[in-house]
Amino acid sequence: MESEDQQNKLLKTAIKHLLKPLMRFLIQKQLTLPTLMELVKSAYVEVAEKDFALEGKAPTDSRINLLTGVHRKDVKRLRDLEEQHKPSERLSISSLMLASWMSEAPFANKGQPLALPKSGDSSFESLANLYSRQNIRATSIMENWLEMGWIDEDDKGLLTLNLETLQENQLSEDQLFFFAENLADHMAASTHNLNNPHKMFERAVFYNALSKESVLILKKSAKQQSMAVLKDLNKQALTMQKQDKESAEPHYRFRLGSYFYTDLS
C-alpha cells in the first residue's frame, strides 16, 4: 500500500495533467487565472453546500470554509449570489428535437433523419411544436439552427439535418452547455471509480506508435462505429423514456459519450 503522502502526490500530478487541455483552451480564450479562481471558489462552495451537509442541514459558512479553504467572506458572498448559467429552455428543446429527428418516425426512417418541409404535417414546425409547446416559435429555432449550420435548406425548401457540423460550430450557448455536461459526467464517472468498489463503465483504447495513414483509417472507423452505437441507444432510450414518464417510480438519467483524440494536429 502506498502512503497517504505518496497518494496525494500522485493525485496532484494526475489533476495537473487533466487540467492542461483546459488551461490551453482558457489561454486561447484569454480567460485568466483570477477569473478561473473565482469560478473554482464558487464550485467549491456549491459542492460543499449541496453534497456535504450534516443531518440534512445546510452547512454553515464556517463549515464550508473548513471543508474547502475558501475564506468565510468569499463563502458568504458566493452563497448570496443568485444562480447563473442554468440551461435555458431552448437548450432542452434542441436536444429533444435532435433526438426525435435522428431516430423517430415520421422525422426519421430506420435511424436516418429525413428532409423535412418547414411547415405542415411531419415538418420542422410540427417537430418543434412537439417540445416547445409554442413557448419558442419554430421559425426562431429554425433561423438559429440555419445560422449555426445544424440544418441546410435545399432549392425545394426542404430542411436537412447536418450531422457533420453539429459538433463543428463556432462556440455557441448550446455547444458550451454540452461541453460542460459531457465532461462533467465523464469526470463524475471517473472520480466515482476512484472512490468506489462498484465501478461505472469507463474504457478507452490507446496506441502511440501509428502512422498518420493508420490513424486516419482508425478515426473514420471509430466515428462510424460510435455513431451507430449512439443512434441505436438514442432510439432505445427515447422509446423507454416515453413509457417511463407515466410511471410513479423515481426517474434517473444516464449519459454515454464517445470521443476520438489524436495528436496529428
C-alpha positions as semicolon CSV with decimal commas, in nm:
position;residue;x (nm);y (nm);z (nm)
1;M;0,000;0,000;0,000
2;E;0,128;0,344;-0,090
3;S;0,150;0,604;0,186
4;E;-0,108;0,883;0,204
5;D;0,161;1,139;0,113
6;Q;0,252;0,938;-0,198
7;Q;-0,113;0,903;-0,296
8;N;-0,164;1,279;-0,259
9;K;0,143;1,343;-0,471
10;L;0,015;1,112;-0,744
11;L;-0,331;1,268;-0,724
12;K;-0,189;1,619;-0,765
13;T;0,015;1,502;-1,065
14;A;-0,296;1,348;-1,223
15;I;-0,505;1,663;-1,163
16;K;-0,236;1,884;-1,315
17;H;-0,224;1,660;-1,621
18;L;-0,600;1,662;-1,677
19;L;-0,613;2,041;-1,630
20;K;-0,363;2,114;-1,907
21;P;-0,607;2,086;-2,201
22;L;-0,847;2,317;-2,015
23;M;-0,568;2,566;-1,940
24;R;-0,467;2,564;-2,308
25;F;-0,826;2,641;-2,407
26;L;-0,865;2,916;-2,143
27;I;-0,545;3,088;-2,254
28;Q;-0,666;3,079;-2,615
29;K;-0,990;3,244;-2,499
30;Q;-0,797;3,498;-2,286
31;L;-0,963;3,376;-1,967
32;T;-0,702;3,443;-1,700
33;L;-0,622;3,290;-1,360
34;P;-0,815;3,543;-1,144
35;T;-1,135;3,466;-1,336
36;L;-1,074;3,092;-1,310
37;M;-1,003;3,118;-0,937
38;E;-1,339;3,288;-0,883
39;L;-1,508;3,000;-1,067
40;V;-1,313;2,744;-0,862
41;K;-1,418;2,910;-0,536
42;S;-1,779;2,917;-0,649
43;A;-1,771;2,549;-0,744
44;Y;-1,612;2,454;-0,409
45;V;-1,886;2,640;-0,220
46;E;-2,172;2,492;-0,425
47;V;-2,045;2,135;-0,388
48;A;-1,981;2,170;-0,016
49;E;-2,326;2,321;0,037
50;K;-2,507;2,058;-0,168
51;D;-2,314;1,736;-0,108
52;F;-2,157;1,771;0,237
53;A;-2,446;1,874;0,459
54;L;-2,475;1,716;0,806
55;E;-2,804;1,553;0,912
56;G;-2,988;1,711;0,623
57;K;-2,899;2,064;0,736
58;A;-2,736;2,320;0,509
59;P;-2,372;2,366;0,615
60;T;-2,273;2,693;0,780
61;D;-2,027;2,936;0,625
62;S;-1,771;2,821;0,882
63;R;-1,813;2,456;0,787
64;I;-1,778;2,534;0,417
65;N;-1,463;2,734;0,497
66;L;-1,327;2,434;0,689
67;L;-1,411;2,188;0,408
68;T;-1,287;2,398;0,117
69;G;-1,036;2,652;0,240
70;V;-1,241;2,930;0,078
71;H;-1,237;3,243;0,300
72;R;-1,557;3,293;0,502
73;K;-1,617;3,634;0,342
74;D;-1,600;3,474;-0,002
75;V;-1,825;3,189;0,112
76;K;-2,095;3,431;0,228
77;R;-2,064;3,644;-0,087
78;L;-2,085;3,344;-0,319
79;R;-2,378;3,187;-0,132
80;D;-2,571;3,513;-0,160
81;L;-2,530;3,532;-0,537
82;E;-2,819;3,414;-0,748
83;E;-2,766;3,100;-0,954
84;Q;-2,636;3,168;-1,304
85;H;-2,583;2,974;-1,626
86;K;-2,885;2,750;-1,585
87;P;-2,959;2,552;-1,903
88;S;-3,215;2,751;-2,098
89;E;-3,546;2,618;-2,221
90;R;-3,412;2,650;-2,575
91;L;-3,131;2,402;-2,497
92;S;-3,361;2,129;-2,368
93;I;-3,593;2,178;-2,665
94;S;-3,300;2,149;-2,906
95;S;-3,174;1,823;-2,755
96;L;-3,522;1,666;-2,764
97;M;-3,581;1,779;-3,121
98;L;-3,247;1,637;-3,234
99;A;-3,318;1,306;-3,060
100;S;-3,654;1,271;-3,238
101;W;-3,526;1,383;-3,577
102;M;-3,243;1,132;-3,571
103;S;-3,447;0,828;-3,468
104;E;-3,823;0,867;-3,457
105;A;-4,090;0,841;-3,728
106;P;-4,216;1,045;-3,907
107;F;-3,898;1,251;-3,886
108;A;-3,658;0,960;-3,943
109;N;-3,663;0,634;-4,133
110;K;-3,466;0,337;-4,000
111;G;-3,249;0,564;-3,788
112;Q;-3,178;0,811;-4,070
113;P;-3,308;1,171;-4,036
114;L;-3,537;1,271;-4,324
115;A;-3,556;1,600;-4,513
116;L;-3,844;1,797;-4,361
117;P;-4,066;2,072;-4,501
118;K;-4,074;2,391;-4,297
119;S;-4,443;2,361;-4,207
120;G;-4,738;2,124;-4,231
121;D;-4,753;1,756;-4,139
122;S;-4,426;1,584;-4,046
123;S;-4,244;1,918;-4,072
124;F;-3,980;2,110;-3,882
125;E;-4,259;2,319;-3,735
126;S;-4,450;2,014;-3,611
127;L;-4,129;1,870;-3,464
128;A;-4,057;2,196;-3,280
129;N;-4,414;2,222;-3,152
130;L;-4,389;1,874;-3,000
131;Y;-4,144;2,006;-2,743
132;S;-4,161;2,386;-2,734
133;R;-4,534;2,396;-2,657
134;Q;-4,510;2,709;-2,872
135;N;-4,318;2,891;-2,596
136;I;-4,043;2,940;-2,855
137;R;-4,155;2,986;-3,215
138;A;-4,048;2,717;-3,462
139;T;-3,927;2,987;-3,705
140;S;-3,697;3,125;-3,434
141;I;-3,546;2,779;-3,374
142;M;-3,514;2,718;-3,749
143;E;-3,335;3,051;-3,810
144;N;-3,098;2,979;-3,522
145;W;-3,018;2,629;-3,650
146;L;-2,962;2,757;-4,005
147;E;-2,725;3,023;-3,873
148;M;-2,528;2,765;-3,673
149;G;-2,515;2,525;-3,967
150;W;-2,710;2,250;-3,791
151;I;-2,952;2,235;-4,086
152;D;-2,940;2,315;-4,456
153;E;-3,221;2,428;-4,686
154;D;-3,231;2,289;-5,042
155;D;-3,378;2,452;-5,353
156;K;-3,715;2,288;-5,280
157;G;-3,732;2,444;-4,935
158;L;-3,671;2,117;-4,751
159;L;-3,458;2,119;-4,437
160;T;-3,192;1,853;-4,382
161;L;-3,010;1,782;-4,058
162;N;-2,638;1,846;-4,092
163;L;-2,486;1,578;-3,867
164;E;-2,131;1,658;-3,973
165;T;-2,141;2,015;-3,847
166;L;-2,339;1,965;-3,526
167;Q;-2,007;1,932;-3,340
168;E;-1,807;2,171;-3,559
169;N;-1,981;2,506;-3,497
170;Q;-1,827;2,819;-3,362
171;L;-1,881;2,847;-2,987
172;S;-2,249;2,882;-2,904
173;E;-2,465;2,859;-2,594
174;D;-2,568;2,509;-2,700
175;Q;-2,213;2,392;-2,766
176;L;-2,080;2,525;-2,436
177;F;-2,372;2,370;-2,247
178;F;-2,299;2,023;-2,383
179;F;-1,923;2,077;-2,343
180;A;-1,985;2,125;-1,969
181;E;-2,246;1,849;-1,935
182;N;-2,047;1,584;-2,122
183;L;-1,715;1,649;-1,948
184;A;-1,881;1,684;-1,607
185;D;-2,047;1,342;-1,636
186;H;-1,725;1,182;-1,762
187;M;-1,542;1,336;-1,467
188;A;-1,816;1,216;-1,231
189;A;-1,783;0,859;-1,360
190;S;-1,403;0,870;-1,334
191;T;-1,395;1,009;-0,980
192;H;-1,667;0,763;-0,876
193;N;-1,446;0,479;-0,999
194;L;-1,154;0,607;-0,789
195;N;-1,365;0,608;-0,471
196;N;-1,599;0,309;-0,507
197;P;-1,556;-0,068;-0,547
198;H;-1,861;-0,082;-0,778
199;K;-1,728;0,070;-1,098
200;M;-1,915;0,254;-1,370
201;F;-1,834;0,165;-1,728
202;E;-1,528;0,359;-1,849
203;R;-1,295;0,220;-2,111
204;A;-1,053;0,356;-2,370
205;V;-0,830;0,222;-2,647
206;F;-0,479;0,372;-2,671
207;Y;-0,189;0,320;-2,914
208;N;0,106;0,554;-2,966
209;A;0,320;0,413;-3,249
210;L;0,094;0,451;-3,553
211;S;0,147;0,616;-3,889
212;K;-0,065;0,911;-3,999
213;E;-0,242;0,691;-4,254
214;S;-0,332;0,433;-3,989
215;V;-0,466;0,696;-3,751
216;L;-0,688;0,844;-4,023
217;I;-0,829;0,500;-4,104
218;L;-0,896;0,432;-3,735
219;K;-1,052;0,775;-3,693
220;K;-1,302;0,706;-3,970
221;S;-1,381;0,360;-3,833
222;A;-1,423;0,493;-3,477
223;K;-1,665;0,762;-3,595
224;Q;-1,878;0,519;-3,796
225;Q;-1,897;0,257;-3,521
226;S;-1,956;0,511;-3,243
227;M;-2,235;0,686;-3,434
228;A;-2,406;0,350;-3,492
229;V;-2,398;0,271;-3,119
230;L;-2,516;0,619;-3,017
231;K;-2,802;0,621;-3,269
232;D;-2,921;0,278;-3,157
233;L;-2,903;0,372;-2,788
234;N;-3,077;0,702;-2,856
235;K;-3,366;0,519;-3,024
236;Q;-3,400;0,274;-2,732
237;A;-3,382;0,547;-2,467
238;L;-3,633;0,772;-2,640
239;T;-3,888;0,488;-2,653
240;M;-3,825;0,389;-2,291
241;Q;-3,848;0,745;-2,163
242;K;-4,192;0,792;-2,317
243;Q;-4,307;0,480;-2,131
244;D;-4,128;0,558;-1,805
245;K;-4,261;0,913;-1,779
246;E;-4,602;0,766;-1,699
247;S;-4,462;0,571;-1,403
248;A;-4,475;0,699;-1,046
249;E;-4,135;0,543;-0,980
250;P;-3,833;0,775;-0,934
251;H;-3,674;0,893;-1,258
252;Y;-3,299;0,872;-1,328
253;R;-3,067;0,986;-1,605
254;F;-2,770;0,844;-1,792
255;R;-2,518;0,966;-2,046
256;L;-2,299;0,764;-2,282
257;G;-2,032;0,958;-2,466
258;S;-1,774;0,879;-2,729
259;Y;-1,467;1,072;-2,836
260;F;-1,162;1,024;-3,055
261;Y;-0,842;1,217;-2,984
262;T;-0,524;1,213;-3,186
263;D;-0,209;1,425;-3,170
264;L;-0,187;1,457;-3,552
265;S;-0,264;1,829;-3,520
